[in-house]
């Protein structure tokens, strides 16, 4: 049995989603968001909040591997840099927990889940609900960040299954 944590990194809201993989069967374990919304806090404090939140989730759910969305460049270089810092703090936290981490471009995740790299957030949420029916109620309580994180975990499960079969 593999337990995968998917991470949709963000400086304000980071989505997380955990699935179990048994053969080709996927099972929903949990999902949510880690919030660091208080803009009055320094960057270092916000990064610590993200890392501490992820440490608690790892301790509670004991994933065996991780997956994270790659940073994509935006027109606003400052935003891209800040997202990269959040991603780095989260990646370090996963590494400190001795988890191997797969990294996936947003287009790859969308294509793996919906079949097209241009899918929107509502399409992702719908497909995650079909693939993981038990996640529907939990995703209703969360923003798209949690469904995106579950999509990343599913993408990782599919990609790593193909790699091990080769």
Secondary structure, DSSP 8 states (H G I E B T S, - for coil): -EEEEEEE--SSEEEEEEEEEETTEEEEEEEEEEE---TTS-HHHHHHHHHHHHHHHHHHH--SEEEEE-----S-HHHHHHHHHHHHHHHHHHHHTT-EEEEE-HHHHHHHHHSSTT--HHHHHHHHHHHTGGGHHHHHHS-HHHHHHHHHHHHHHHHHHHHHH-
